Amino acid sequence: MEYQTKNPDNCLFVMANPDIPRIRSRVERIAKSIELLGFVQFWVQEDRTLKIEYPNYLECTLINLGVINKERNNEQ
């Protein structure tokens, strides 16, 4: 967050967690804050693939970075 203060146009916040019920439950309690802050969420599946959740306004940025496909297929 210190970097973001100095470089507000070049910052992307990401959180990555295993996709397990205990962590999902904890994250759901702060979901509004996560969305307001613009965090991209990487949920690591048991087979090591990712489910990616993000605010809609970040979609073009994530496509340009190659994080997601244009089809909005969040399983990368």
MARROLO-568575 format. One record per residue: x negated, z, y negated of N, C-alpha, C, O, CB in turn; residue number from 1; residue in one letter. Coordinates in pm, whole numbers, plus 32768, in hexadecimal, padded with zeros to 4 digits. Atoms other than C-alpha are relative to their C-alpha. Glycine has a CB too. Layout:
<recs>
+------+------+------+-------+-------+-------+------+------+------+------+------+------+-------+-------+-------+-----+---+
: n_px : n_pz : n_py : ca_px : ca_pz : ca_py : c_px : c_pz : c_py : o_px : o_pz : o_py : cb_px : cb_pz : cb_py :   k : r :
+------+------+------+-------+-------+-------+------+------+------+------+------+------+-------+-------+-------+-----+---+
:    X :    Z :    Y :     X :     Z :     Y :    X :    Z :    Y :    X :    Z :    Y :     X :     Z :     Y : NUM : A :
...
+------+------+------+-------+-------+-------+------+------+------+------+------+------+-------+-------+-------+-----+---+
</recs>
This chain:
<recs>
+------+------+------+-------+-------+-------+------+------+------+------+------+------+-------+-------+-------+-----+---+
: n_px : n_pz : n_py : ca_px : ca_pz : ca_py : c_px : c_pz : c_py : o_px : o_pz : o_py : cb_px : cb_pz : cb_py :   k : r :
+------+------+------+-------+-------+-------+------+------+------+------+------+------+-------+-------+-------+-----+---+
: 7FAF : 8000 : 8077 :  8000 :  8000 :  8000 : 7FA9 : 8000 : 7F81 : 7FD3 : 7FD0 : 7F18 :  805D :  8078 :  8001 :   1 : M :
: 805C : 8003 : 8070 :  7ED5 :  8033 :  7F1F : 7FDA : 7F6F : 7FDF : 7FD2 : 7F4A : 7F6A :  7F81 :  8054 :  801F :   2 : E :
: 8020 : 808E : 8014 :  7E78 :  7EC3 :  7F51 : 8073 : 7FB9 : 7FB8 : 805C : 7F68 : 7F5F :  7FE2 :  7FBB :  8086 :   3 : Y :
: 7F8B : 803F : 803B :  7FDB :  7E5C :  7EF6 : 800A : 801F : 7F6B : 8037 : 7FCA : 7F1E :  807F :  802D :  8047 :   4 : Q :
: 7FFC : 7FDA : 808D :  7FC1 :  7F17 :  7DAC : 7FA3 : 7FA7 : 7FAE : 7FC2 : 7F83 : 7F3C :  7FD9 :  8093 :  7FEE :   5 : T :
: 8062 : 8053 : 8045 :  7E90 :  7E47 :  7D4F : 801C : 7F6B : 800F : 7FF6 : 7F1C : 7FB9 :  7F75 :  801E :  8033 :   6 : K :
: 7FE8 : 808D : 7FE1 :  7F07 :  7CFD :  7DEA : 8091 : 7FEC : 802E : 80A9 : 7FCB : 80A2 :  7F9F :  7FCF :  806E :   7 : N :
: 7F74 : 8002 : 7FD6 :  8084 :  7CFA :  7DE9 : 8031 : 7F7C : 803A : 8094 : 7F7C : 8084 :  8055 :  8023 :  7F8D :   8 : P :
: 7FD2 : 8081 : 7FCE :  80A2 :  7B86 :  7E38 : 7FC2 : 7FDA : 8086 : 7FE9 : 7F75 : 80C2 :  7FE3 :  7F95 :  7F9B :   9 : D :
: 8047 : 8024 : 7F86 :  7FBE :  7B88 :  7F68 : 800C : 806C : 806C : 7FAA : 808C : 80AF :  7F6D :  7FE7 :  7FE1 :  10 : N :
: 7FF3 : 7F90 : 7FA6 :  804C :  7C9C :  803D : 807C : 7FF1 : 8058 : 80E7 : 7FC6 : 802B :  8006 :  8082 :  7FB2 :  11 : C :
: 7F92 : 8002 : 7FA0 :  8126 :  7CAF :  8173 : 7FF5 : 8080 : 8053 : 7F8E : 809B : 8090 :  7FFB :  7F7F :  805B :  12 : L :
: 7FFF : 7F83 : 7FB4 :  8187 :  7DF8 :  8213 : 8037 : 7FE7 : 808C : 80A2 : 7FAD : 809C :  8052 :  806C :  7FB8 :  13 : F :
: 7FD9 : 8014 : 7F75 :  819C :  7DF9 :  838E : 7FF6 : 8085 : 804A : 7F98 : 80D2 : 8037 :  7FA6 :  7F95 :  8045 :  14 : V :
: 8009 : 7F8E : 7FA4 :  81EC :  7F0A :  8487 : 8011 : 7FCA : 808C : 8064 : 7F73 : 80A5 :  806C :  806E :  7FDF :  15 : M :
: 7FFA : 802E : 7F76 :  81B4 :  7EDA :  85FA : 800F : 8079 : 805C : 7FC6 : 80DB : 8051 :  7F82 :  7FAE :  8026 :  16 : A :
: 7FE4 : 7F93 : 7FA3 :  8240 :  7FB6 :  870C : 802C : 7FC9 : 8085 : 805F : 7F59 : 808E :  806C :  805D :  7FC7 :  17 : N :
: 7FC5 : 8027 : 7F80 :  8292 :  7FA6 :  887B : 8098 : 8009 : 7FF4 : 80CC : 8064 : 7FB4 :  7FCC :  805A :  8075 :  18 : P :
: 7F6D : 8003 : 8009 :  8403 :  7F4F :  88A3 : 803B : 805C : 806B : 8067 : 8031 : 80D5 :  8035 :  7F6E :  8012 :  19 : D :
: 7FC8 : 7F9C : 7FA6 :  8475 :  808F :  8947 : 806C : 804F : 7FB5 : 8064 : 805D : 7F3B :  7F90 :  8060 :  8037 :  20 : I :
: 7F8F : 7FBE : 8041 :  85B6 :  8153 :  8902 : 7FD9 : 8071 : 7FA0 : 8015 : 807D : 7F35 :  805B :  8037 :  8068 :  21 : P :
: 8026 : 7F90 : 8056 :  8509 :  8284 :  886F : 7FD1 : 7FD0 : 7F77 : 7FF7 : 8008 : 7F10 :  7F91 :  8053 :  8044 :  22 : R :
: 8033 : 8032 : 8080 :  8453 :  81BB :  8765 : 806B : 7FB2 : 7FB5 : 8076 : 7FBD : 7F3B :  7F84 :  7FA8 :  8016 :  23 : I :
: 7F91 : 8048 : 8041 :  857B :  80D5 :  8721 : 805C : 8061 : 7FB8 : 8087 : 8048 : 7F47 :  8050 :  7FAD :  8067 :  24 : R :
: 7FA8 : 7F9B : 803A :  864E :  820A :  86E1 : 7FC5 : 803A : 7F80 : 800C : 804C : 7F1C :  801A :  8070 :  8065 :  25 : S :
: 8042 : 7FCA : 8077 :  8551 :  8298 :  85EC : 8000 : 7F9A : 7F8D : 801A : 7FBE : 7F1A :  7F70 :  8029 :  8021 :  26 : R :
: 8004 : 8068 : 8066 :  8531 :  814E :  8533 : 808C : 7FE6 : 7FC7 : 8099 : 7FCD : 7F4F :  7FC5 :  7F7E :  803A :  27 : V :
: 7F77 : 8014 : 8030 :  86AC :  8125 :  851C : 8026 : 8065 : 7F95 : 8075 : 8046 : 7F3C :  8062 :  8007 :  8074 :  28 : E :
: 7FE1 : 7F98 : 8063 :  86BA :  8269 :  8455 : 7FCB : 7FDD : 7F76 : 7FFE : 800F : 7F11 :  7FC6 :  8085 :  802C :  29 : R :
: 8039 : 8025 : 8081 :  85E6 :  81CD :  8344 : 800B : 7F69 : 7FE5 : 7FC1 : 7F32 : 7F94 :  7F6C :  802A :  7FFA :  30 : I :
: 7FF2 : 8092 : 8007 :  865B :  8064 :  8367 : 8015 : 7FCD : 7F71 : 7FDC : 7F67 : 7F4C :  8073 :  7FD3 :  8057 :  31 : A :
: 7FE7 : 802E : 8089 :  86DA :  8047 :  8200 : 7F80 : 8002 : 7FAD : 7F65 : 7FA6 : 7F60 :  806C :  8056 :  7FBC :  32 : K :
: 807F : 7FF7 : 8049 :  858D :  80BA :  8174 : 7FA0 : 7F93 : 802C : 7F5C : 7F56 : 7FD9 :  7FBF :  808A :  8014 :  33 : S :
: 8058 : 8068 : 7FCC :  84CE :  7FCD :  8255 : 8026 : 7F78 : 7FC6 : 7FCF : 7F2A : 7FA0 :  8006 :  7FFC :  809A :  34 : I :
: 7FD2 : 8080 : 8037 :  85A3 :  7EAB :  81DE : 7FE3 : 7FF7 : 7F6A : 7FB3 : 7F91 : 7F3A :  8096 :  7FED :  801A :  35 : E :
: 801A : 7FFF : 8090 :  8588 :  7F0D :  806F : 7F6C : 7FEC : 7FE0 : 7F4A : 7FAB : 7F7D :  8031 :  8082 :  7FC2 :  36 : L :
: 8090 : 800E : 8014 :  840F :  7F23 :  808D : 7FCB : 7F7A : 8032 : 7F59 : 7F55 : 8015 :  7FB7 :  8070 :  8045 :  37 : L :
: 8026 : 8086 : 7FD3 :  8406 :  7DCD :  8136 : 7FA3 : 7FFE : 8077 : 7F50 : 7FA3 : 8082 :  7FC2 :  7FB8 :  7F91 :  38 : G :
: 8055 : 7FFE : 7F8A :  835E :  7E2D :  827B : 802C : 7F98 : 8067 : 80A3 : 7F84 : 807E :  8000 :  808B :  8040 :  39 : F :
: 7FEA : 8055 : 7F8C :  833E :  7D30 :  8392 : 7FEA : 805C : 8077 : 7F8A : 80A9 : 807A :  7F9F :  7F80 :  8003 :  40 : V :
: 800B : 7FA8 : 7F8B :  8376 :  7DDC :  84E1 : 7FDD : 7FAE : 807C : 8025 : 7F51 : 80A1 :  8084 :  804E :  8016 :  41 : Q :
: 8028 : 803B : 7F81 :  82BC :  7D72 :  8619 : 8024 : 8063 : 806D : 7FF0 : 80D2 : 8070 :  7F68 :  7FDC :  8002 :  42 : F :
: 7FDA : 7FAC : 7F8E :  835D :  7DFF :  8752 : 7FBF : 7FC5 : 807C : 7FE1 : 7F58 : 80A9 :  809C :  8007 :  8010 :  43 : W :
: 804B : 802F : 7F8D :  8272 :  7DDF :  8879 : 8051 : 801C : 807F : 8074 : 808E : 809D :  7F74 :  8045 :  8007 :  44 : V :
: 7FB2 : 7FF7 : 7F86 :  832D :  7D98 :  89BA : 7FA7 : 8028 : 8076 : 7F2C : 8023 : 806D :  8048 :  7F7B :  801D :  45 : Q :
: 804B : 7FD7 : 7F89 :  82C8 :  7E0F :  8B13 : 7FA4 : 7F91 : 8033 : 7F38 : 7FAC : 8068 :  8060 :  802A :  806D :  46 : E :
: 8052 : 8071 : 7FD2 :  8248 :  7CB1 :  8B64 : 7F9B : 7FD2 : 7F95 : 7F5D : 7F69 : 7FA2 :  805A :  7F8B :  8026 :  47 : D :
: 805E : 8015 : 806E :  8176 :  7CBF :  8A22 : 8027 : 7F91 : 7F9F : 7FD6 : 7F6C : 7F4A :  7F79 :  7FE2 :  8037 :  48 : R :
: 7FCF : 805D : 8066 :  8246 :  7BBE :  8966 : 8032 : 8054 : 7F8B : 8041 : 80CE : 7F95 :  8072 :  7FA3 :  8038 :  49 : T :
: 7FD1 : 7FBB : 8077 :  82C2 :  7C13 :  880B : 808E : 7FD7 : 7FDD : 80B4 : 7F63 : 7FEB :  7FA5 :  7FE4 :  7F8B :  50 : L :
: 7F82 : 8018 : 8045 :  841B :  7C33 :  8777 : 7FE2 : 801F : 7F6F : 7FB0 : 808B : 7F50 :  8079 :  8057 :  803B :  51 : K :
: 8023 : 7FEE : 808C :  83F8 :  7C07 :  8603 : 8080 : 800A : 7FAE : 80D8 : 7FB5 : 7FB7 :  7FA7 :  7F8B :  7FCD :  52 : I :
: 7F8F : 7FEA : 8059 :  84F2 :  7C92 :  8509 : 7FC9 : 8009 : 7F72 : 7F5F : 8043 : 7F5B :  8051 :  8082 :  8027 :  53 : E :
: 8032 : 8007 : 8089 :  84D3 :  7C59 :  8394 : 8073 : 7FE9 : 7FA0 : 80DD : 7FB9 : 7FC8 :  7F96 :  7F90 :  7FF2 :  54 : Y :
: 7F9A : 801E : 8065 :  8599 :  7C47 :  8250 : 8009 : 7F68 : 7FEF : 7FA5 : 7F21 : 7FF6 :  7FDD :  8045 :  7F78 :  55 : P :
: 7FEA : 8091 : 800D :  8630 :  7AEE :  821A : 7FA7 : 7FBF : 7F97 : 7F7A : 7F4E : 7FA8 :  8091 :  7FE4 :  7FDE :  56 : N :
: 804E : 803E : 806C :  856F :  7AB6 :  80D8 : 7F6E : 7FE6 : 8027 : 7F27 : 7F9F : 7FDF :  8005 :  8059 :  7F85 :  57 : Y :
: 8089 : 8018 : 7FD3 :  8426 :  7ABC :  819B : 7FF4 : 7F8D : 8064 : 7F86 : 7F6C : 808F :  7FC8 :  807D :  803E :  58 : L :
: 8003 : 8068 : 7F99 :  8487 :  79A5 :  828A : 7FA1 : 7F8D : 7FDE : 7F50 : 7F67 : 8032 :  808B :  7FC9 :  8015 :  59 : E :
: 8058 : 8070 : 8025 :  83D6 :  788C :  81CB : 7F6E : 8029 : 8005 : 7F19 : 7FDB : 8032 :  8023 :  7FCC :  7F74 :  60 : C :
: 808A : 7FCF : 7FFC :  829C :  795D :  81A6 : 7FCE : 800A : 808F : 7F5E : 7FE1 : 80AD :  7FF6 :  8089 :  7FBB :  61 : T :
: 8028 : 7FF1 : 7F75 :  8295 :  79AC :  8319 : 7FF2 : 7F7A : 8047 : 7F9C : 7F6A : 809D :  8065 :  8057 :  804A :  62 : L :
: 800D : 8087 : 7FC9 :  82CD :  783E :  8372 : 7F7C : 7FC3 : 7FD1 : 7F30 : 7F8B : 8021 :  8078 :  7FA5 :  7FD5 :  63 : I :
: 807C : 8038 : 8037 :  81B1 :  77D4 :  828A : 7F83 : 8040 : 803C : 7F1C : 7FFE : 8049 :  7FFE :  8012 :  7F69 :  64 : N :
: 8071 : 7FBB : 7FC1 :  80CB :  78D7 :  8329 : 7FF6 : 7FE4 : 8096 : 7F94 : 800A : 80D6 :  800B :  8094 :  7FE9 :  65 : L :
: 7FFF : 801E : 7F72 :  8128 :  785B :  8485 : 8029 : 8075 : 8057 : 8010 : 8075 : 80D0 :  7F79 :  7FD1 :  8029 :  66 : G :
: 7FD5 : 7F8A : 7FB5 :  81BA :  79AA :  84EB : 8080 : 7FE4 : 804D : 8093 : 8014 : 80BD :  8016 :  8077 :  7FA1 :  67 : V :
: 7F82 : 8026 : 7FBE :  8311 :  7919 :  853E : 8010 : 7F68 : 7FFB : 7FCD : 7F24 : 7FAE :  807A :  8046 :  7FBD :  68 : I :
: 7FDE : 808F : 7FFF :  839C :  77C0 :  858D : 8072 : 7FE6 : 7FA0 : 80BB : 8042 : 7F7B :  8024 :  7FD1 :  808E :  69 : N :
: 7F93 : 8025 : 8059 :  848B :  7705 :  84AC : 8089 : 801A : 803C : 80EA : 8030 : 7FF3 :  7FF5 :  7F6E :  7FDB :  70 : K :
: 7F7F : 7FEC : 7FBE :  859F :  7733 :  85AE : 802B : 8093 : 7FFC : 8092 : 80B6 : 8034 :  7FF9 :  7FD1 :  8090 :  71 : E :
: 7FE8 : 7F70 : 8009 :  8594 :  78AA :  855D : 8008 : 8040 : 808A : 8058 : 809A : 80A3 :  8081 :  801C :  7FB4 :  72 : R :
: 800E : 7FC5 : 7F7B :  853A :  78F4 :  86C4 : 7FA0 : 8073 : 7FF2 : 7F28 : 805E : 7FE3 :  7FCE :  7F98 :  806B :  73 : N :
: 8051 : 7F8A : 801C :  84BD :  7A57 :  869F : 7FAB : 802D : 8075 : 7F63 : 8090 : 8069 :  8057 :  806F :  7FD6 :  74 : N :
: 8054 : 7FDA : 7F90 :  841A :  7A66 :  87F4 : 7F87 : 7FA6 : 8000 : 7F8F : 7F31 : 8024 :  804C :  7FF7 :  8088 :  75 : E :
: 807C : 804C : 800C :  82B4 :  79F7 :  87C1 : 7FA4 : 8020 : 8071 : 7F36 : 7FE9 : 8079 :  7FBB :  801C :  7F7C :  76 : Q :
+------+------+------+-------+-------+-------+------+------+------+------+------+------+-------+-------+-------+-----+---+
</recs>
